[in-house]
Amino acid sequence: MIAESFGAYFGITVTLLVLGLLISTFRILREYQRGVIFLLGRFYKVKGPGLIVVVPIVQQMVRVDLRTLVMDVPTQDVISRDNVSVRVNAVVYFRVVDPEKAINQVEDYHEATSQLSQTTLRSVLGQHELDEMLSQRDMLNVDIQKILDKQTDVWGIKVSNVEIKHVDLDESMVRAIARQAEAERVRRAKVIHATGEQEASTKLAEAAAVLASESGALQLRYLQTLTEIAGDRSSTIVFPLPMELTQWLKKENKKAGQ
């Protein structure tokens, strides 16, 4: 009786063990997944997607996700080239393009890419001045992306994009930048005013030269000015009459009498 019970239990155990081995033999990988297969500890091949066979005990599989991953780079303290302390954070977009390298060349490719992104962000931004960090962010994004992509290539990682999110300044630096911007606006206003005065003086000098070349034109301009003054005010205006004007009028009268 005991022997029969032991035999029944043994048969059930063997059946469950075989069933478990059969289930673990077949794996299903999605379209964005690959399986890195190791045969007795040595790299064998990359399989997937779809239904794949993994021989139990002899073979082991490591799943790798090929989708683009979004990694937030923690805020970093950076000292710019002009000795300004800022706090900068960024976001990095990357994906695995070679599953075999991503598993065999680095222990944890996600953590390795994160640490490399932090050091590269500090290194690149430290070579630029604060104005460049604020106004040339696109150029800095491209520089960081190229450096990361080159260094992670041996890990089978492709860094597709890097975006600097925030460049935070302390309050004293914000006030200093505001004063600098105000001084720049005042400087531009003075330059524009001086340029206008210069152009106006040039035109006045040209007009004076034209009037000086023709005595009649000068006298006519004088009379026009008197007309404008008389039209603007109703009060009596005492205005000195230049000798040149009286002489010119006499000449004109003589011409008319002839």
C-alpha positions as CSV (number, residue, x, y, z in Angstrom):
1,M,0.0,0.0,0.0
2,I,2.8,2.4,0.9
3,A,4.7,1.4,-2.2
4,E,1.7,2.1,-4.4
5,S,1.3,5.6,-2.8
6,F,5.0,6.4,-3.2
7,G,4.8,5.3,-6.8
8,A,1.8,7.5,-7.4
9,Y,3.4,10.5,-5.8
10,F,6.7,9.9,-7.8
11,G,4.7,9.7,-11.0
12,I,2.9,12.9,-10.4
13,T,6.2,14.6,-9.4
14,V,7.9,13.5,-12.6
15,T,5.0,14.5,-14.7
16,L,5.0,18.0,-13.1
17,L,8.7,18.3,-13.6
18,V,8.5,17.3,-17.2
19,L,5.6,19.7,-17.8
20,G,7.5,22.5,-16.1
21,L,10.6,21.9,-18.3
22,L,8.4,21.9,-21.4
23,I,6.8,25.2,-20.4
24,S,10.2,26.8,-19.7
25,T,11.5,25.5,-23.0
26,F,9.2,27.7,-25.1
27,R,9.4,31.5,-24.7
28,I,7.4,34.2,-26.4
29,L,9.2,37.5,-27.3
30,R,7.3,40.5,-28.4
31,E,8.2,42.6,-31.5
32,Y,10.3,45.0,-29.5
33,Q,12.1,42.3,-27.5
34,R,15.1,40.1,-28.1
35,G,16.5,37.2,-26.2
36,V,20.3,36.9,-25.6
37,I,21.0,33.2,-25.4
38,F,23.9,31.7,-23.4
39,L,24.9,28.1,-23.9
40,L,26.6,26.7,-20.8
41,G,27.6,30.3,-19.9
42,R,29.0,31.2,-23.3
43,F,27.2,33.6,-25.7
44,Y,25.3,31.6,-28.3
45,K,23.0,33.9,-30.3
46,V,20.3,36.5,-30.2
47,K,16.8,35.2,-30.8
48,G,13.4,36.8,-31.4
49,P,10.8,38.1,-31.8
50,G,8.1,35.4,-31.6
51,L,8.2,31.8,-30.3
52,I,11.7,30.6,-29.4
53,V,13.1,27.5,-27.8
54,V,15.4,27.6,-24.9
55,V,16.8,24.3,-23.7
56,P,16.4,24.1,-19.9
57,I,19.5,24.0,-17.8
58,V,21.8,24.0,-20.8
59,Q,20.7,27.4,-22.1
60,Q,19.8,30.7,-20.4
61,M,18.1,33.7,-21.8
62,V,18.3,37.4,-21.0
63,R,15.5,39.6,-22.3
64,V,16.4,43.0,-23.9
65,D,14.0,45.8,-24.7
66,L,14.7,47.6,-28.0
67,R,12.3,50.5,-27.5
68,T,13.6,54.0,-27.0
69,L,14.0,54.7,-23.3
70,V,13.6,58.1,-21.7
71,M,16.1,58.8,-18.9
72,D,15.9,61.9,-16.7
73,V,19.3,63.2,-15.8
74,P,19.4,64.4,-12.2
75,T,20.1,68.1,-11.5
76,Q,23.8,68.8,-11.7
77,D,25.8,71.6,-10.2
78,V,27.8,73.2,-13.0
79,I,30.3,76.1,-12.9
80,S,30.4,77.9,-16.3
81,R,33.6,79.2,-17.9
82,D,32.9,82.7,-16.6
83,N,32.7,81.3,-13.0
84,V,28.9,81.3,-12.6
85,S,27.3,78.5,-10.6
86,V,24.1,77.1,-12.1
87,R,22.0,74.0,-11.6
88,V,21.1,72.1,-14.8
89,N,19.1,69.0,-15.6
90,A,18.3,67.2,-18.8
91,V,16.6,64.3,-20.4
92,V,18.3,61.6,-22.6
93,Y,16.6,59.4,-25.3
94,F,18.4,56.2,-26.1
95,R,17.8,52.6,-27.2
96,V,19.6,49.3,-27.6
97,V,20.8,48.5,-31.1
98,D,23.0,45.6,-30.3
99,P,21.6,43.3,-27.6
100,E,24.7,41.1,-27.4
101,K,26.9,44.1,-26.6
102,A,24.4,45.6,-24.2
103,I,24.5,42.5,-22.1
104,N,28.1,41.4,-22.5
105,Q,30.0,44.7,-22.6
106,V,28.5,46.4,-19.6
107,E,27.0,45.2,-16.3
108,D,23.9,47.5,-16.4
109,Y,23.6,49.6,-19.6
110,H,20.9,51.8,-18.2
111,E,22.9,52.8,-15.1
112,A,26.1,53.2,-17.1
113,T,24.3,55.5,-19.6
114,S,22.9,57.5,-16.7
115,Q,26.2,58.1,-15.0
116,L,27.9,58.9,-18.3
117,S,25.2,61.4,-19.1
118,Q,25.7,63.2,-15.8
119,T,29.5,63.5,-16.1
120,T,29.2,64.6,-19.8
121,L,26.6,67.2,-19.0
122,R,28.9,68.8,-16.4
123,S,31.9,68.6,-18.6
124,V,30.4,70.1,-21.8
125,L,28.5,72.9,-20.0
126,G,31.6,73.8,-17.9
127,Q,33.3,74.8,-21.2
128,H,30.8,77.5,-22.0
129,E,29.8,80.8,-20.6
130,L,26.4,81.5,-19.0
131,D,25.1,83.5,-22.0
132,E,25.8,80.5,-24.3
133,M,24.0,78.1,-21.9
134,L,20.9,80.3,-22.1
135,S,20.9,81.3,-25.8
136,Q,22.6,78.4,-27.6
137,R,20.8,75.5,-25.9
138,D,20.2,73.6,-29.2
139,M,24.0,73.6,-30.0
140,L,24.8,72.3,-26.6
141,N,22.2,69.6,-26.9
142,V,23.8,68.4,-30.1
143,D,27.3,68.5,-28.6
144,I,26.3,66.4,-25.6
145,Q,24.4,63.9,-27.8
146,K,27.4,63.3,-30.1
147,I,29.7,62.7,-27.2
148,L,27.3,60.3,-25.5
149,D,26.5,58.4,-28.7
150,K,30.2,57.9,-29.4
151,Q,31.1,56.6,-26.0
152,T,28.1,54.3,-25.7
153,D,28.6,52.8,-29.1
154,V,30.8,50.0,-27.6
155,W,27.8,49.1,-25.4
156,G,25.5,48.7,-28.3
157,I,23.6,51.8,-27.3
158,K,22.3,54.6,-29.6
159,V,21.7,58.0,-28.0
160,S,19.3,59.7,-30.3
161,N,18.6,62.9,-28.5
162,V,19.5,65.0,-25.5
163,E,17.5,68.0,-24.3
164,I,18.5,70.4,-21.5
165,K,15.4,71.1,-19.5
166,H,16.2,73.8,-17.0
167,V,19.1,76.1,-16.2
168,D,18.5,77.5,-12.7
169,L,20.2,80.6,-11.3
170,D,20.3,82.0,-7.8
171,E,18.4,85.2,-7.1
172,S,21.5,87.5,-7.0
173,M,22.5,86.3,-10.5
174,V,18.9,86.8,-11.8
175,R,19.0,90.4,-10.6
176,A,22.4,91.0,-12.1
177,I,21.2,89.7,-15.5
178,A,18.2,92.0,-15.3
179,R,20.4,95.0,-14.6
180,Q,22.7,94.0,-17.5
181,A,19.7,93.7,-19.8
182,E,18.4,97.1,-18.7
183,A,21.8,98.7,-19.3
184,E,21.9,97.1,-22.8
185,R,18.5,98.6,-23.7
186,V,19.7,102.1,-22.5
187,R,22.8,101.8,-24.6
188,R,20.9,100.8,-27.7
189,A,18.5,103.7,-27.2
190,K,21.4,106.2,-26.9
191,V,23.1,104.7,-30.0
192,I,19.8,105.0,-32.0
193,H,19.4,108.6,-30.8
194,A,23.0,109.6,-31.7
195,T,22.6,108.0,-35.1
196,G,19.5,110.0,-35.8
197,E,21.2,113.2,-34.7
198,Q,24.1,112.4,-37.0
199,E,21.9,111.8,-40.0
200,A,19.8,114.9,-39.3
201,S,23.0,117.1,-39.1
202,T,24.2,115.7,-42.4
203,K,20.9,116.5,-44.1
204,L,20.9,120.0,-42.6
205,A,24.5,120.6,-43.8
206,E,23.5,119.5,-47.3
207,A,20.4,121.8,-47.2
208,A,22.5,124.8,-46.0
209,A,25.0,124.2,-48.8
210,V,22.1,124.3,-51.4
211,L,20.6,127.5,-49.9
212,A,24.0,129.2,-49.8
213,S,24.7,128.5,-53.4
214,E,21.5,130.3,-54.5
215,S,20.8,133.7,-52.8
216,G,17.3,133.7,-54.1
217,A,16.5,130.4,-52.5
218,L,17.8,131.6,-49.2
219,Q,15.6,134.7,-49.3
220,L,12.5,132.6,-50.2
221,R,13.2,130.3,-47.3
222,Y,13.3,133.3,-45.1
223,L,10.0,134.6,-46.3
224,Q,8.4,131.2,-45.9
225,T,9.5,131.1,-42.3
226,L,7.9,134.5,-41.7
227,T,4.7,133.2,-43.2
228,E,4.6,130.1,-41.0
229,I,5.3,132.2,-37.9
230,A,2.6,134.7,-38.7
231,G,0.1,131.9,-39.3
232,D,0.8,130.2,-36.0
233,R,0.2,133.3,-33.8
234,S,-2.3,136.1,-33.8
235,S,-0.1,138.5,-31.9
236,T,2.2,141.1,-33.4
237,I,5.6,139.8,-34.2
238,V,8.6,142.2,-34.5
239,F,11.1,140.5,-36.8
240,P,14.4,142.1,-38.0
241,L,14.6,142.4,-41.8
242,P,18.1,141.3,-43.1
243,M,19.9,143.7,-45.5
244,E,20.4,140.8,-47.9
245,L,16.6,140.5,-48.2
246,T,16.0,144.2,-48.9
247,Q,18.7,144.2,-51.6
248,W,17.2,141.2,-53.2
249,L,13.8,142.8,-53.2
250,K,15.2,146.0,-54.8
251,K,16.8,143.9,-57.5
252,E,13.5,142.1,-58.2
253,N,11.6,145.4,-58.3
254,K,14.1,146.9,-60.8
255,K,13.7,143.8,-63.0
256,A,9.9,144.1,-62.8
257,G,10.0,147.8,-63.7
258,Q,12.1,147.1,-66.8
